[in-house]
Amino acid sequence: MAEGGGGQAGRRLIFGPGTIMGIVGAVIVLMVGYFTDQARKPATEGSAGPGGAPAGLTMTAGALEWRPEPALILHRAGELRLKPDQRRGVEGLNTTWLERKAALRARPNGPDPDADQLAEDERERSWKAALELLDPNQRELLLRLVTSRPRPAEPTSSEVQDR
């Protein structure tokens, strides 16, 4: 084919405005879908951040229920002005609770309602024992701290223990 032929060799591919708008629209739809999906994902235990479980809370059945753990007191130690002996006591209770929780969850037979109830009982005992280490003013302050305002994302029990 000579110079004036109808061949494709010299032709450039140019997208028209409709094609560009279609591509931009598809990208926007995909991004909105992705971020909406991320926002709807349930929080999992041990996560912290937007939508994550705050420190000292246990996730159950995909719903956030306030089930405090000793780590919550450790996370608020500065605000509560814990004395060194109080901190050591709460750290010991938290360590024992975390070990017991891991042992109960490590059962090879899958979900066990009895183990779940044992874990819940152990968590509650640990929490009450940790509260007993606080003086009445500290308990009152802790209650105000966790109920008076939305709780921001806080570190998990294991993150508090690593400090």
VENGIRA-V460527 format. One record per pair of residues at least 6 apart in sequence whose C-alpha atoms are under 7 Angstrom apart, sorted by the first residue. I is the first residue (numbers start at 1). J is the second residue. D is the distance in whole Angstrom. If there is no record, write none. Layout:
BEGIN
i->[I:I]
j->[J:J]
d->[D:D]
END
This chain:
BEGIN
i->[42:43:43:43:44:44:44:45:45:45:46:46:47:47:48:48:48:48:48:49:50:52:53:54:54:54:54:55:55:55:55:55:55:56:56:56:56:56:56:56:57:57:57:57:58:59:68:69:69:70:70:70:70:70:70:71:71:71:74:75:80:80:86:90:93:93:97:97:101:104:104:131]
j->[62:51:52:53:52:53:59:53:58:59:53:156:53:156:54:153:154:155:156:153:153:153:153:153:154:155:156:71:72:154:155:156:157:68:69:70:71:72:156:157:66:67:68:69:67:65:127:123:127:90:93:94:126:127:130:94:157:160:160:160:138:141:133:130:126:130:123:126:119:115:119:139]
d->[6:6:5:6:7:7:7:6:6:6:7:5:6:7:6:5:6:6:7:5:6:6:7:5:5:6:7:6:5:5:5:4:6:5:4:6:5:4:7:6:6:5:5:6:5:6:7:6:5:6:7:5:7:5:6:6:5:6:7:6:6:7:6:5:6:7:6:6:6:6:7:7]
END
